[in-house]
Amino acid sequence: MDAVILIPARFQASRFPGKPLAPLAGKPMIQWVVERCQQVEGAKVVVATDDQRIYDCVTAFGAQAVMTRSDHDNGTQRIAEVMATKNVELVINVQGDEPLIDPQSIRTVISLLAEDPSLEMATLAEPISNHEQLFNPHIVKVVCNHNGDAMYFSRSPIPFIKYPDMHEINWPDSMPNNHLRHVGIYGYRRSFLLKFATQPPCDLEQLEGLEQLRALYMGARIRVGLTHMELIGVDTPQDLVKAEAALLRRSLA
């Protein structure tokens, strides 16, 4: 089944301006992301940007880029603009700040959509094994039903463990394996993506700051595949150092 991997990339990130072009182990970061995505067989890889510097960088190392409007609020709107003129059924949104993205995880998202034509969206999650991740509001949690479809996403620890002192954050040291961390790779059917991008944010989305809650609010099903991968999103220059160390570990493994 035809699929396109779109990588939205903007220059003016508030915490790390110029992030996609930041040097990482001898290459601009965006090149690491593109090259990992290009390992997915049969998928076309395109960077969507509103900045000429990013466009020039991507085309210089031989990949495809397209220019988009500069007034988008988020990457979803940016890729929806691109897909409005493309006739490809499956769209995978990979963040441009994930230089350690695992190609097999992208394949998993494509497979989830290909296996169930009624699905509007697919994404990934991995088990949480420690309290630090569980209580970190920057790590999004997800709970799923028996089909593996998302029931809710939250920055809070969900599901909450009923406990003698329900206000005590020191939950049992031995945590059951039913807490999942959301991994921010999204797969869409093109028709749903175009519809989704035109809808206003819902109340839950605004409260949690999680765009995927709009899809659930609209009644869409989001299938959640399980993965186990080292994922380091680069939000700050400090994260870039961690990502470079992780890339070095992989090269020596």
N, C-alpha and C positions, 0 to 999 in steps of 0.2 A: 504493500500500500504506500502511495506517495506521501512523503513527509518533508517538511522544511523545518530546520532548526534556525530560529531567529535569536540573535544576541543583541538586545538593546544596550546601547552604550552612549553615555553623555559625558561631556567634559567637566561641567560645572557641578561636581558633587560637593556639598557643603563641608563635609569633614575631610575630603581628600580631593581637591581640584586636580584634574588631569589624570585621575586614577587609571583609566584604561591604557594610557600610554606610559605608566610608571615602569621603569626597567625592573625585570624580575629574572634573575639567573640568565642574563644575556639576551633577553627578548622583552619587548613590551608585553605587559600582562595580557592584553587582549589577544595577542598571538597564541599564548598558551591555551586560552579558552577555545579559540577557533580550531587549533590543531587537534585538540581532544575531541571536539565535536565532529571533525572531519573523519574520525575513526569509525563513526557510525555508518555502516554500509547502506547505500541507497538513499541517504538523506542529503538534501541540499543545505548548505550552511551559509547564512547571510548575516552580516552585522548591520543593524539599523541605528543610525546616528544622526544627530543634528549639527555635528561639528566637523568642519572641513579637515581639521588636523587628524581626527580619528579616521575619517574616510580615506585620507591620503596614506596613512600608516597601514591600514588594512589592505588596500589595493597594492601597496608597495611590496608586501610579502606574499602577494599572489592570491589573496582571498577576495570574496565578493562583499561589497558594502553598498548600501543605498542611503541616500539622504532623506530625512524626514523633517516635518515641521518642528519648530523649537518650542511650541506652546503646550506640549503634552505634560500632563501631571505625573505620569508614571510610564514604566516600560510596556505595560499592557496596551495602553493607548497607542504607543509608538509602533508596536508590532501589528496592531489592528489596522493602522494606516497602511502598512506595507501589504497586509493580506487582502485589503479591499480590492487590489488589482491583480491578485494571484489566485489561480484556481487549483489549490492543493488542499486535500481534505484534512490532513493532520498537521498541526502547528505545535512545535515544541519551543517553549520560552526558556532559554538558559541565560542566567545572569552573567554579565560581562566581568564580574569580579569574583568568579569561581575558577581560578586557574588549576585547581586540582580535581575538577569535575571528572567523574568516572564515565567513560563511554558506555559501559555496560548498563549503568543506571539510566542513561538516556534511552538505550534500547528497550529497557523494561517499560518505561513510560509509553513508548510507541507501541509495544506489544499489548499493553493493557487496553489501549484504544482500538487497536486492530482486532482484538479478540471479541470485543463487545460493541457492535455498531450503535447501540443505544446510549452509550456513555457520552456525556458532554465534555468531561474533563478527567485528567488523571494526574497524579503526583506521587511523591515518595515520602517515606518516613523510616526512621531507624530507632531501635530500642534505646531508652534512657536507662542508665545504670547507676547514676549517682545523684545525690541531693542537689549539688551545685547546678547541674543542668536543669533539674526539675523546677527549681525556684528562680531560675534566671529568666526575667521577663523578655529578654532578647532572644530566647530560644522558644520557639512556638511549639506548643503541644497539640496533638490531634487524637481524637477517639473515633473508632470505627464500628460499624455494625458487622453482623455475621458475614456479609458479602464482601467486606473490605472497603465499603464506601464510607467516606468521612461523615460523621455525625456533627462534629463541632471542632473548631480550632480555637485555641486560646493562648494568651501569654501566662495565664495562671496554671498551676499544677492540676491537670485533669487526667484521669478521674481522681477526685478527692478521696482519700482513704478515710473511711469512718473509723474514728479513733477515740479512746476514752476522753482525751482532752482535744477537742476538735479545733482549738485555737493554737495548739502547740505545733510549731513547724518542725520539731525534731521527730519526724515520722519514724517508724520502725527501721532499724539499720538494715534489715533484710527486706529489700523492696521486691514486691512481685513484679514479674516481667510484663506489665500491662500498661506501661507509660511509653509513649512514642514521641519522638522529636520530628517535627515536620522538616523535610528537606525541600528547599524552594525551587524545584524544577516543575514546570507546569506543561501539560499537554492539553490541547484543545482541539475540538472539531472546529473547522473554520467558521461554519455557520453560527456556532455558539459564541465564539470569540467576538465576531462582529456585533452580535446582539449584546453580549456582556459589556463591551466597551462603550455602548451608548446609554447604559443604565446609570442612574445616579447612585452614589454610595448609600448603603442602608445604615440604619442606626447602629447595628452591631458592628459593622465594619468600622464606623467612625469611633466607637467606644474602644475597640481592641486595636485599631490601626492595622487591620488585616483584610486585605482586598478580597481574599478567597471567600470570606463570609458573605459577600454579595452574591456569589454563585449559589451558595446554599440557600440564601434568602430567596433567590429566584426559583428555587425548586430543582436545581441541577444536581446530578449525581457526580461526585468526585471520587473515583476509585484510587485507593492508596496502596501502592506496592511497597514491599519491605526491601530495605537495602542495608548494607553495612559498608560504609566507606569513610575515609578520612576527608573531611570537608572543611576547608578554611576559607570563609568569605572574607574578602579584603575590604574593610570599611575605613581603615586608618593606615598611616605609614607603618605603625607598629605591627599591624596584621600582615603587611607585606614581608616583614622580616620572618614571621612565623611561616608564611607560605614558602619562602625561599628555603628555609630549613627543611620543610616537609618534602619539597622537590628534591633536595639533596639526599635525604634519607631514601627516597624511592630510587634514585639513580644508583645508590650504593647497595640496594637490596639484591 
